Amino acid sequence: MMKFLLNADRDMTVVFEPTAEEYALSPGETITVQWYGPGEDGMVSMENGDFVVHAPTAGHSRAWRSDGVEIYLGPDSGPDAQ
């Protein structure tokens, strides 16, 4: 498991792969991302000015807004994800 924070100084989109779910990130807001799974090859990249979060091989991601509410990323998100 790996945990990290994303933040931005401008409006941008965060795309979560492999589910292609998108989240609009505003300046000053943070997203906490946690990876689960056996692989260690997950990565975050900048593509066309947006963050793209790639879950590790055979793994999945979960993410939470600054206020602690979980962001829906697909079927592996928690039951309270919005």
ABEGO torsion letter per residue (X at the ends): XBBBBBBBABBBBBBBOAAGBBBBBBBGBBBBBBBBEABAABBBBBBGGBBBBBBBBGBBBBBBBAAGBBBBAEAABBAABX
